[in-house]
Amino acid sequence: MRLRPIDLAREHGLSTQAVRNYEEAGILPPAERSPHGYRGYTPRHAAALRTFLALIPAHGHPTAGAIMRAVNGDAIEEALRLIDESHAELAGDRDTLEAVERALRDLAPPHEPARLRELEPGVTFIGPLARRLGIRPATLRKWERAGLIVPRRDRSTGYRVYTSADVRDVLLAHQLRRGGYGLEQIARVLERVRAAGGPEPLQATLREWRDRLTARGLAMLAAAAALDTYLGTP
């Protein structure tokens, strides 16, 4: 069956130029040309386009394109490697989300209300804060150098002053470090907390985050099915 660029384009609401661009980028296999230079596509090209569009929400546009180029170039192992990397990234994001949820739950454990009552009102300093958390002041200074927490300085003494928001971030960082998370990961989590305005508003962000991860996981299933169909299309 011979298909025109417009036939592929109409199925997905694309322009014919987009279809031609995908072919030139290696996302579609090379098309046969008529004596007058017109492209002639086949059901395999249609399957390739459907597969690419299914891969985008699962793996992102650049990776989807790279997967298709690998498949069309008979580099199946490379395509599988790219897919594996996306799955590993999704698993890591899911682990991070679960760690954040656990850490937020542990910010105010029911058996330690006194600790938070001591820390939250007003301000505190590096020594008392470190002692109450059971860590060294040097650890807090390291987190400061990494940009996790940046306490203000007292103008007269130069001492670090931790506000209630700083203490919240320190507690969250402490929980995540205990969970084995690196400083860069923790910095991203704290950015989310600050952007949301605190742990309570963050709950809505976390639900949206989980929904996005679920949607991506389901998209990966659909993309895998489309790719399997494409690989079996002559």
ZICOR-V182707 format. One record per helix or strand of 3 or more residues. SS is the DSSP state (H for helix, E for strand). FROM is the first residue (numbers start at 1). TO is the last residue. If there is no record, write none. Layout:
ss/from/to
SS/FROM/TO
SS/FROM/TO
This chain:
ss/from/to
H/5/12
H/16/24
E/39/41
H/43/59
H/61/72
H/76/106
H/110/120
H/126/133
H/137/145
E/160/162
H/164/178
H/183/196
H/199/231
